């Protein structure tokens, strides 16, 4: 249903799958995703498993069955272009992933990386939160951006606020997401009700 709604707009549908599992990844791609973001990719083996699940043979091991992705199952050129067009984006969220960044990026088919600040912080013994200011984390960001530049890949980051995301673009990130739909709706609702109560006071 999300893909149906997005189809009317010039956007690229990406899916953050729950895990590095071929069945889940294939279902998302067959449904019309043009990119997969996968959590907890920590080494070359896991990066290769992700790429294999996203790419058709001979490059990968993805099975054929693109329903919505290929005109609801009708014959199309989808299979000829999918390997070149699908974005494959491992999430870097642990010290192991940081240490192995170059080999993760070196796997054929990998498009770039996406950093999950909360899990990264948690894995390093820090409080899980977004928009981090710790010198340790900011230094890691710089290291990962440099590795991506060297490999000719992009670096992405999840952010809580627009202001922080803009700062991160200045640092060198090329894909910045801001909050999430439920969080944005809850924030807007709280702001609206708060403004209303302030305006009417005891009258409400």
MILUMVO-934483 format. One line per field, with one value per atom (N, C-alpha, C): residue number from 1; residue in three letters; x, y, z. Coordinates in pm, whole numbers, m for minus. Example, Ala and Ser with C-alpha at 12.3 -4.5 7.8 and 13.67 -1.06 7.14 Angstrom:
pos <- [1;1;1;2;2;2];
code <- [ALA;ALA;ALA;SER;SER;SER];
px <- [1319;1230;1320;1285;1367;1290];
py <- [m569;m450;m330;m225;m106;3];
pz <- [780;780;780;708;714;787];
END
This chain:
pos <- [1;1;1;2;2;2;3;3;3;4;4;4;5;5;5;6;6;6;7;7;7;8;8;8;9;9;9;10;10;10;11;11;11;12;12;12;13;13;13;14;14;14;15;15;15;16;16;16;17;17;17;18;18;18;19;19;19;20;20;20;21;21;21;22;22;22;23;23;23;24;24;24;25;25;25;26;26;26;27;27;27;28;28;28;29;29;29;30;30;30;31;31;31;32;32;32;33;33;33;34;34;34;35;35;35;36;36;36;37;37;37;38;38;38;39;39;39;40;40;40;41;41;41;42;42;42;43;43;43;44;44;44;45;45;45;46;46;46;47;47;47;48;48;48;49;49;49;50;50;50;51;51;51;52;52;52;53;53;53;54;54;54;55;55;55;56;56;56;57;57;57;58;58;58;59;59;59;60;60;60;61;61;61;62;62;62;63;63;63;64;64;64;65;65;65;66;66;66;67;67;67;68;68;68;69;69;69;70;70;70;71;71;71;72;72;72;73;73;73;74;74;74;75;75;75;76;76;76;77;77;77;78;78;78;79;79;79;80;80;80;81;81;81;82;82;82;83;83;83;84;84;84;85;85;85;86;86;86;87;87;87;88;88;88;89;89;89;90;90;90;91;91;91;92;92;92;93;93;93;94;94;94;95;95;95;96;96;96;97;97;97;98;98;98;99;99;99;100;100;100;101;101;101;102;102;102;103;103;103;104;104;104;105;105;105;106;106;106;107;107;107;108;108;108;109;109;109;110;110;110;111;111;111;112;112;112;113;113;113;114;114;114;115;115;115;116;116;116;117;117;117;118;118;118;119;119;119;120;120;120;121;121;121;122;122;122;123;123;123;124;124;124;125;125;125;126;126;126;127;127;127;128;128;128;129;129;129;130;130;130;131;131;131;132;132;132;133;133;133;134;134;134;135;135;135;136;136;136;137;137;137;138;138;138;139;139;139;140;140;140;141;141;141;142;142;142;143;143;143;144;144;144;145;145;145;146;146;146;147;147;147;148;148;148;149;149;149;150;150;150;151;151;151;152;152;152;153;153;153;154;154;154;155;155;155;156;156;156;157;157;157;158;158;158;159;159;159;160;160;160;161;161;161;162;162;162;163;163;163;164;164;164;165;165;165;166;166;166;167;167;167;168;168;168;169;169;169;170;170;170;171;171;171;172;172;172;173;173;173;174;174;174;175;175;175;176;176;176;177;177;177;178;178;178;179;179;179;180;180;180;181;181;181;182;182;182;183;183;183;184;184;184;185;185;185;186;186;186;187;187;187;188;188;188;189;189;189;190;190;190;191;191;191;192;192;192;193;193;193;194;194;194;195;195;195;196;196;196;197;197;197;198;198;198;199;199;199;200;200;200;201;201;201;202;202;202;203;203;203;204;204;204];
code <- [UNK;UNK;UNK;UNK;UNK;UNK;UNK;UNK;UNK;UNK;UNK;UNK;UNK;UNK;UNK;UNK;UNK;UNK;UNK;UNK;UNK;UNK;UNK;UNK;UNK;UNK;UNK;UNK;UNK;UNK;UNK;UNK;UNK;UNK;UNK;UNK;UNK;UNK;UNK;UNK;UNK;UNK;UNK;UNK;UNK;UNK;UNK;UNK;UNK;UNK;UNK;UNK;UNK;UNK;UNK;UNK;UNK;UNK;UNK;UNK;UNK;UNK;UNK;UNK;UNK;UNK;UNK;UNK;UNK;UNK;UNK;UNK;UNK;UNK;UNK;UNK;UNK;UNK;UNK;UNK;UNK;UNK;UNK;UNK;UNK;UNK;UNK;UNK;UNK;UNK;UNK;UNK;UNK;UNK;UNK;UNK;UNK;UNK;UNK;UNK;UNK;UNK;UNK;UNK;UNK;UNK;UNK;UNK;UNK;UNK;UNK;UNK;UNK;UNK;UNK;UNK;UNK;UNK;UNK;UNK;UNK;UNK;UNK;UNK;UNK;UNK;UNK;UNK;UNK;UNK;UNK;UNK;UNK;UNK;UNK;UNK;UNK;UNK;UNK;UNK;UNK;UNK;UNK;UNK;UNK;UNK;UNK;UNK;UNK;UNK;UNK;UNK;UNK;UNK;UNK;UNK;UNK;UNK;UNK;UNK;UNK;UNK;UNK;UNK;UNK;UNK;UNK;UNK;UNK;UNK;UNK;UNK;UNK;UNK;UNK;UNK;UNK;UNK;UNK;UNK;UNK;UNK;UNK;UNK;UNK;UNK;UNK;UNK;UNK;UNK;UNK;UNK;UNK;UNK;UNK;UNK;UNK;UNK;UNK;UNK;UNK;UNK;UNK;UNK;UNK;UNK;UNK;UNK;UNK;UNK;UNK;UNK;UNK;UNK;UNK;UNK;UNK;UNK;UNK;UNK;UNK;UNK;UNK;UNK;UNK;UNK;UNK;UNK;UNK;UNK;UNK;UNK;UNK;UNK;UNK;UNK;UNK;UNK;UNK;UNK;UNK;UNK;UNK;UNK;UNK;UNK;UNK;UNK;UNK;UNK;UNK;UNK;UNK;UNK;UNK;UNK;UNK;UNK;UNK;UNK;UNK;UNK;UNK;UNK;UNK;UNK;UNK;UNK;UNK;UNK;UNK;UNK;UNK;UNK;UNK;UNK;UNK;UNK;UNK;UNK;UNK;UNK;UNK;UNK;UNK;UNK;UNK;UNK;UNK;UNK;UNK;UNK;UNK;UNK;UNK;UNK;UNK;UNK;UNK;UNK;UNK;UNK;UNK;UNK;UNK;UNK;UNK;UNK;UNK;UNK;UNK;UNK;UNK;UNK;UNK;UNK;UNK;UNK;UNK;UNK;UNK;UNK;UNK;UNK;UNK;UNK;UNK;UNK;UNK;UNK;UNK;UNK;UNK;UNK;UNK;UNK;UNK;UNK;UNK;UNK;UNK;UNK;UNK;UNK;UNK;UNK;UNK;UNK;UNK;UNK;UNK;UNK;UNK;UNK;UNK;UNK;UNK;UNK;UNK;UNK;UNK;UNK;UNK;UNK;UNK;UNK;UNK;UNK;UNK;UNK;UNK;UNK;UNK;UNK;UNK;UNK;UNK;UNK;UNK;UNK;UNK;UNK;UNK;UNK;UNK;UNK;UNK;UNK;UNK;UNK;UNK;UNK;UNK;UNK;UNK;UNK;UNK;UNK;UNK;UNK;UNK;UNK;UNK;UNK;UNK;UNK;UNK;UNK;UNK;UNK;UNK;UNK;UNK;UNK;UNK;UNK;UNK;UNK;UNK;UNK;UNK;UNK;UNK;UNK;UNK;UNK;UNK;UNK;UNK;UNK;UNK;UNK;UNK;UNK;UNK;UNK;UNK;UNK;UNK;UNK;UNK;UNK;UNK;UNK;UNK;UNK;UNK;UNK;UNK;UNK;UNK;UNK;UNK;UNK;UNK;UNK;UNK;UNK;UNK;UNK;UNK;UNK;UNK;UNK;UNK;UNK;UNK;UNK;UNK;UNK;UNK;UNK;UNK;UNK;UNK;UNK;UNK;UNK;UNK;UNK;UNK;UNK;UNK;UNK;UNK;UNK;UNK;UNK;UNK;UNK;UNK;UNK;UNK;UNK;UNK;UNK;UNK;UNK;UNK;UNK;UNK;UNK;UNK;UNK;UNK;UNK;UNK;UNK;UNK;UNK;UNK;UNK;UNK;UNK;UNK;UNK;UNK;UNK;UNK;UNK;UNK;UNK;UNK;UNK;UNK;UNK;UNK;UNK;UNK;UNK;UNK;UNK;UNK;UNK;UNK;UNK;UNK;UNK;UNK;UNK;UNK;UNK;UNK;UNK;UNK;UNK;UNK;UNK;UNK;UNK;UNK;UNK;UNK;UNK;UNK;UNK;UNK;UNK;UNK;UNK;UNK;UNK;UNK;UNK;UNK;UNK;UNK;UNK;UNK;UNK;UNK;UNK;UNK;UNK;UNK;UNK;UNK;UNK;UNK;UNK;UNK;UNK;UNK;UNK;UNK;UNK;UNK;UNK;UNK;UNK;UNK;UNK;UNK;UNK;UNK;UNK;UNK;UNK;UNK;UNK;UNK;UNK;UNK;UNK;UNK;UNK;UNK;UNK;UNK;UNK;UNK;UNK];
px <- [83;0;87;198;290;346;385;438;334;207;100;88;94;83;204;322;445;457;388;401;359;273;224;324;435;530;671;756;892;988;963;1047;1096;1202;1258;1219;1142;1098;1211;1249;1348;1280;1329;1272;1383;1362;1452;1394;1456;1407;1446;1375;1407;1536;1582;1704;1761;1884;1955;1911;1790;1727;1670;1708;1671;1521;1441;1296;1234;1272;1220;1267;1394;1452;1387;1372;1310;1167;1093;952;944;1033;1032;1067;1167;1206;1097;1038;932;810;792;681;703;825;849;958;1024;1133;1246;1303;1417;1548;1538;1657;1626;1727;1713;1815;1766;1851;1844;1961;1963;2042;1983;2051;2163;2252;2354;2439;2491;2587;2727;2799;2921;3051;3041;3162;3135;3238;3226;3128;3128;3038;2893;2860;2723;2688;2784;2762;2736;2812;2793;2657;2614;2482;2371;2387;2290;2287;2403;2409;2351;2381;2329;2176;2117;1971;1905;1981;1925;1946;2041;2081;2043;1999;1971;2101;2098;2215;2252;2380;2489;2553;2511;2573;2532;2408;2358;2272;2184;2103;1954;1914;1773;1687;1576;1485;1396;1345;1264;1117;1056;914;870;918;885;741;652;510;483;476;453;575;693;816;823;756;762;622;552;421;325;320;230;253;378;411;414;377;382;526;548;683;732;853;910;1062;1128;1274;1331;1247;1289;1411;1407;1517;1648;1640;1761;1825;1746;1797;1806;1740;1732;1868;1959;2091;2166;2141;2208;2137;2009;1929;1899;1897;1865;1977;1941;2039;2048;2170;2195;2273;2209;2263;2272;2390;2406;2410;2354;2361;2484;2557;2675;2637;2639;2585;2667;2782;2862;3011;3090;3235;3290;3235;3279;3253;3136;3105;3197;3227;3319;3458;3505;3638;3647;3537;3537;3477;3468;3397;3452;3583;3640;3602;3604;3567;3416;3338;3193;3163;3228;3206;3262;3360;3425;3341;3235;3151;3078;3088;3021;2870;2818;2676;2640;2725;2696;2700;2594;2579;2635;2628;2671;2637;2639;2605;2503;2441;2344;2373;2394;2432;2310;2297;2195;2258;2246;2315;2276;2151;2107;2176;2170;2234;2385;2441;2585;2626;2554;2584;2569;2462;2437;2549;2595;2702;2835;2850;2973;2960;2850;2831;2774;2713;2654;2502;2438;2292;2241;2138;2085;2003;2054;1982;2028;1959;1997;2068;2110;2173;2284;2381;2486;2590;2645;2746;2879;2886;3009;3124;3239;3355;3388;3370;3396;3309;3179;3086;3112;3133;3160;3288;3386;3508;3482;3394;3357;3286;3196;3128;3229;3329;3430;3507;3538;3609;3524;3396;3308;3285;3270;3255;3380;3497;3622;3633;3591;3595;3500;3384;3286;3340;3399;3456;3564;3649;3757;3702;3590;3530;3434;3409;3314;3170;3141;3006;2954;2823;2767;2754;2748;2727;2594;2516;2386;2375;2285;2269;2123;2074;1941;1953;1862;1868;1734;1739;1615;1557;1644;1597;1655;1585;1630;1761;1776;1898;2020;2008;2122;2151;2045;2064;2139;2106;2176;2323;2354;2494;2566;2498;2561;2585;2499;2526;2655;2673;2796;2917;2900;3011;3048;2949;2978;2879;2776;2673;2590;2553;2477;2334;2302;2166;2132;2041;2001;1851;1809;1667;1640;1516;1480;1360;1381;1275;1203;1076;993;849;763;627;550;558;482;537;669;728;693;694;659;512;424;282;260;327;312;364;477;533;438;382;290;164;115;m4;22;137;171;184;248;266;130;41;m90;m174;m179;m259;m198;m66;1;m28;m24;m54;m199;m289;m431;m455;m396;m416;m357;m243;m183;m270;m335;m417;m546;m610;m742;m735;m627;m612;m722;m783;m885;m1019;m1034;m1160;m1188;m1080;m1099;m1144];
py <- [m120;0;126;121;235;256;148;160;216;175;228;379;427;570;645;586;652;659;567;558;687;765;889;1004;979;1086;1047;1145;1117;1083;972;929;787;749;614;533;426;346;260;287;207;136;18;m58;m96;m65;m111;m243;m353;m485;m514;m608;m635;m712;m786;m864;m907;m955;m999;m1141;m1152;m1280;m1277;m1372;m1367;m1360;m1432;m1432;m1295;m1229;m1095;m995;m1004;m912;m931;m1056;m1084;m1037;m1053;m1009;m858;m784;m638;m594;m658;m623;m661;m779;m822;m731;m670;m579;m442;m413;m285;m199;m246;m167;m153;m34;m10;m5;m31;m35;m103;m171;m240;m185;m145;m106;m220;m276;m396;m372;m401;m374;m473;m429;m515;m595;m527;m591;m560;m664;m645;m686;m758;m807;m839;m881;m908;m1023;m1125;m1239;m1195;m1114;m1066;m967;m888;m796;m873;m981;m1065;m1133;m1178;m1242;m1143;m1019;m915;m892;m878;m856;m975;m1096;m1216;m1217;m1174;m1176;m1070;m965;m854;m867;m948;m952;m1084;m1074;m1195;m1261;m1393;m1460;m1397;m1398;m1467;m1385;m1261;m1176;m1216;m1266;m1301;m1425;m1438;m1559;m1527;m1408;m1370;m1455;m1504;m1585;m1495;m1548;m1470;m1475;m1360;m1354;m1213;m1115;m975;m943;m942;m921;m773;m693;m551;m484;m533;m471;m479;m576;m595;m595;m483;m468;m581;m612;m715;m850;m886;m1017;m1029;m925;m932;m928;m978;m977;m834;m809;m676;m688;m572;m572;m564;m580;m562;m647;m776;m865;m824;m753;m711;m588;m511;m385;m383;m478;m474;m475;m557;m565;m433;m355;m225;m115;m133;m25;m38;m161;m181;m129;m49;m1;m100;m135;m232;m159;m142;m51;m120;m170;m228;m120;m152;m61;m93;12;m2;45;m49;m17;m74;m135;m197;m167;m193;m175;m270;m391;m486;m430;m372;m313;m196;m116;m4;m54;m155;m210;m273;m328;m399;m319;m188;m106;m121;m128;m135;m264;m376;m503;m512;m448;m444;m368;m254;m171;m235;m323;m384;m493;m538;m643;m589;m657;m610;m594;m481;m454;m360;m348;m259;m114;m39;99;202;174;269;212;295;250;344;296;375;349;453;440;454;360;368;418;546;602;538;501;444;311;220;90;103;196;216;260;355;400;287;211;100;m2;m31;m131;m83;48;104;140;96;121;257;323;455;446;554;560;558;479;474;598;683;805;849;946;1001;1135;1197;1329;1337;1249;1233;1344;1379;1483;1434;1307;1256;1264;1315;1319;1181;1076;939;907;935;903;991;1119;1208;1168;1120;1069;945;858;738;777;876;924;969;1044;1093;977;876;758;686;667;595;674;805;889;879;882;873;739;631;500;493;554;556;636;749;830;753;684;606;495;436;326;374;505;557;525;511;480;596;597;706;664;764;741;802;725;773;767;848;858;888;822;855;966;1064;1182;1206;1277;1311;1443;1539;1673;1721;1816;1873;1949;2019;2097;2008;1897;1805;1740;1702;1641;1734;1863;1961;1969;1962;1959;1838;1724;1602;1603;1671;1690;1768;1869;1946;1863;1762;1673;1582;1552;1465;1354;1343;1242;1282;1185;1212;1161;1081;1033;1058;1151;1182;1170;1081;1068;1139;1187;1266;1203;1159;1104;989;972;872;921;855;906;911;805;805;910;924;1024;1165;1192;1325;1357;1259;1280;1306;1229;1247;1384;1426;1557;1670;1659;1762;1766;1649;1644;1709;1679;1739;1890;1936;2080;2149;2086;2146;2153;2044;2045;2138;2142;2233;2378;2412;2549;2585;2490;2512;2539;2455;2471;2601;2639;2767;2885;2872;2982;3000;2888;2898;2895;2845;2842;2764;2825;2758;2746;2805;2801;2663;2584;2454;2350];
pz <- [0;0;0;73;72;m67;m133;m269;m364;m348;m432;m416;m292;m266;m320;m307;m351;m503;m570;m715;m786;m723;m783;m769;m699;m672;m718;m751;m799;m685;m618;m507;m533;m465;m478;m355;m373;m257;m201;m77;m6;110;142;255;350;477;582;630;591;629;774;840;981;1002;899;919;784;787;667;632;579;551;410;323;181;154;233;208;229;336;366;261;226;127;m9;m52;m181;m187;m79;m75;m93;m25;m38;m180;m239;m376;m476;m460;m551;m539;m423;m402;m462;m506;m572;m511;m405;m346;m448;m455;m542;m463;m334;m251;m120;m66;62;161;278;390;491;524;609;736;853;980;1010;1099;1162;1062;962;871;926;964;1042;973;861;796;650;579;436;408;494;474;480;577;591;480;437;325;197;177;58;61;179;192;156;196;162;11;m49;m194;m270;m226;m292;m289;m179;m166;m254;m290;m367;m518;m559;m700;m766;m891;m969;m1014;m1038;m1095;m1230;m1266;m1198;m1087;m1067;m964;m823;m808;m676;m679;m581;m566;m553;m588;m576;m668;m615;m698;m781;m891;m983;m942;m927;m892;m863;m942;m915;m954;m859;m890;m917;m815;m837;m901;m871;m923;m1075;m1135;m1281;m1341;m1322;m1386;m1347;m1217;m1166;m1233;m1252;m1303;m1454;m1526;m1672;m1720;m1840;m1897;m1911;m1868;m1876;m1879;m1883;m1884;m1743;m1642;m1504;m1469;m1507;m1471;m1537;m1650;m1721;m1656;m1586;m1530;m1378;m1312;m1165;m1099;m1146;m1081;m1086;m1190;m1203;m1126;m1099;m1043;m893;m841;m701;m612;m512;m414;m299;m263;m156;m47;69;170;306;341;475;583;699;812;895;933;1017;1156;1252;1384;1499;1468;1573;1551;1654;1639;1533;1526;1423;1284;1264;1135;1102;1203;1184;1144;1215;1188;1050;1000;873;759;775;676;535;520;385;314;385;323;299;383;360;232;213;95;m32;m17;m133;m199;m133;m190;m314;m429;m551;m529;m573;m561;m448;m348;m235;m283;m251;m301;m205;m76;25;160;263;397;460;565;640;788;864;1003;1094;1186;1289;1418;1451;1568;1700;1718;1846;1872;1775;1793;1799;1722;1728;1869;1924;2059;2160;2147;2239;2233;2112;2096;2154;2169;2224;2371;2433;2575;2607;2508;2527;2526;2567;2566;2422;2390;2254;2222;2136;2097;1959;1901;1772;1793;1682;1685;1789;1776;1876;1867;1984;1991;2050;2090;2149;2048;2088;1998;1941;2020;1972;1852;1864;1755;1633;1654;1542;1470;1543;1482;1399;1448;1372;1243;1253;1133;1027;1070;976;912;991;940;836;865;773;644;656;537;449;511;435;363;429;366;247;262;152;34;60;m47;m122;m48;m107;m197;m156;m231;m340;m345;m443;m410;m279;m233;m148;m119;m39;107;194;336;378;453;500;651;705;851;885;990;1040;1144;1139;1225;1293;1403;1474;1427;1391;1357;1225;1164;1038;1054;1166;1188;1197;1268;1280;1145;1073;942;846;853;769;805;934;979;923;922;876;725;651;508;492;576;573;607;691;726;611;525;411;386;470;445;323;242;120;126;227;248;394;419;556;571;658;689;821;837;954;1024;1148;1233;1162;1189;1122;1125;1048;1032;1164;1243;1368;1465;1468;1556;1516;1386;1337;1366;1349;1378;1527;1611;1756;1798;1742;1775;1734;1614;1566;1652;1692;1777;1913;1973;2102;2091;1983;1965;1945;1868;1842;1969;2044;2167;2272;2276;2370;2337;2209;2168;2198;2176;2204;2353;2439;2582;2634;2576;2616;2577;2461;2410;2486;2522;2586;2738;2793;2938;3007;3107;3186;3115;2998;2925;2865;2840;2776;2877];
END
